[in-house]
């Protein structure tokens, strides 16, 4: 566990913020238009931006998108319909894509500063 601690510490603020955003969702009524707006625009946008920032600062870490998907699972089983399980996978994929883009941007920036 001690050798993985340096990998886990940078992830924690992003995961806490993600959990806060995910747990705002049950406060909305599932039949309201705000619920769909939140599920289809706000959360995916946050996952992409947070993944980009994390990838820019820390590079690509395989467990960050997995944790994003796992954090969404309690919502599926507690308040939301089982049909939205796929959203957890989509949010994980978006965070992976953001992390990859952030890492590419960082490499390009580092390469330009070396010249």
N, C-alpha and C positions, 0 to 999 in steps of 0.2 A: 504494500500500500504506500509506503514512503517514497518509492521510486515513481509512483504515479501521481503523487501529490503536486509536483510542479506543473503537471499537465492539467490537473483538475482545478486548481485555484483560479487561473484566468477565465475559466468557463463559468464559474459560479455567478458573477454579477449578471451575465447574459441569461442564465437559466432562471434566476430569481425574477428578473424583469419579464421574461417569457411566461413564467408561472402567474405573475400578477395579471398580465394581459389575458392569458387563457382563463383565469378564474373570474374575470369581469363578465365573461360570456354567460355564466348561469344566472347572473342578475337580470339579464334581458329575457323577455318572454320569447320562447322559440317561434311563435307565430308572427312576431312583429317584423317590420321591414328593417329595423335597426340590427336585429339578430343576423339577418342575411348580409347586410352591409358589413357588419363586423367580421363575419366568417369569410366573406369573399374578397374583401378589400383591405381592411385594417390588419388583420392577423397575417395574411400572406405578405403584405408590404413590410410589416415589422420583421417577419422571419427573413426576408430577403435583405433588408437593410442591416439587421443585427448580424446576419451571417457575413455580409460584406465587411462590416467593421471588425468583426472577430477575425476573419481571414486576413484582413490587412494588418492587424496588430500581431496575430499569433500564428498565422499560417493555417494549413489544413490539418484538422484533427478529426479523426473518423467518428468519435463518439458524440460530438456536439449535435449533429443532425439526429442521431439516434435518441439522445436525451430530449430533444425537441418533440419528437414523435411520442416518446413515453410520457412526457408531461401532459400531453393532450388526452391520453387514454382515460384517466379518471373522469373527465367530463363526459366522455361517451357513455360510460357505464352509469353515471349518476343522474344526469339530467337530459342529455341529448339523445336523439334517436340513433340506433345502431348503423343507420345508413351513412353517417358522417365519419365512420372509422377511416375512410379513405382520406379525409382531410388531414389527419395526423401524418399520413405518409406524404401528402403533398407539402405540408409545412416543413417536414424534414428534408424533402428534396429541394425546396426553395432555399432553405438555410444552407444546404450543401452547395447549391449553385451560387449563392451569395458569397459563401466562404471561398469558393474556387475563384470567383471574379475578384474578390478582395486580395487574394494571394497573387493573382496575375498582375493586378494593379501595383502591388507592393514590389514585385520583382521588376516590373517595368520602371518604376520610380527609382529603385536602387540601381538599376542598370544605367539609367540616364544620369544619375548623380555621380557614377563612377567615371563617366566620360569627360 
